[in-house]
């Protein structure tokens, strides 16, 4: 019971009370894409809209700027 409450509290504080941000992710390669019709990396048309905290988006952008590929599954 305590672990369930703790995980729910962390989700609420780090995601719900923070600034949620929606991104478009390719289902095949896991890369963030800017196009709403197909992935720009693998040219696949299976994409999904995902909600993440804005801080996670910034971390993802900084890692990509350093040359580290980040895939979201």
PyMOL commands that set and color helices and strands:
alter all, ss='L'
color gray80, all
select helices_A, chain A and resi 2-16+54-65
alter helices_A, ss='H'
color red, helices_A
select strands_A, chain A and resi 20-26+32-33+47-53
alter strands_A, ss='S'
color yellow, strands_A
deselect
rebuild
show_as cartoon
